[in-house]
């Protein structure tokens, strides 16, 4: 079993959206999420299309557009996010069919089946609200916010310096 980037990025993006929503009332743009989480905008567009179809996010068009969570934080569990983007946490080679070994069940079928069920139940019991309460999530969010603010400030300083030197050529 392997959770691909699709599932990981979907959870990361929704957690970022939850963090931003808790700090502001306006919609959150995918470009802002993309910058903070280093995920391409086109990939986020694909993910958010699926998340919107599953009723996890709502979108607003226009200049002040972006996304909001469609449900309260305590109603969105990690497994719902992973499932919404067509991911699976199935550890079974046969995907539960029982035809793992030449059409018949293998020796370890029940082990992998139990593991898959355990992982799924674990992820169903973790909500975005619970993830927001984790201290490391808060500290990483602060670091990302400061980093994006600092990057913005450096761009402003470079623009001001360039403008000043163009106005006063030596």
C-alpha positions, 0 to 999 in steps of 0.5 A: 500500500502506498498513499500517492501524492494525490492523497497527500496533497489533497489533505495538505491543501485542505489543512492549509485551507482550514488554517487560512479560513480560521485566520480570515473570512475571505475565500482562499485562492489556490495560488496562495495554497500553491505558494505555501505548500509548493504544489502546482496550481494546475494540480490543485485545480484538479484536486479541488475540482474533485473535492468540490464535487464531493461537497468538501469545498465551495468555490467563489468566482471573481477577483475576490474568489477562491475556496471555503470549506463546505463543512465544519472542521469537525465534520471533515475527516482525513479518509473523506479527503483521500477518498474524494480524490480517488485514493485508496489506503488498501494494503491488499495486492488483490484489492480485496477480491481474494484472488491474490495468488493465481486466482486464489487467496494468499496466505497473508490475505487476512493480514493485509485486509485487517491492516487496510481496515485499521488504516481506514478507521484510523483516518476516519477518526481524524478530523481537520479540527483535530489536526489544527490542534496539533502543536507542530501543525501550528508552528509549521503554519506560522513558519510558512506564513512568515516565510511568505510574508518575508518573501513578499517584503524582499520583492517589495524592497527589490522593486523600490531599489530598482525604481530608485536607481532608474529614477536617478541614473548615475 
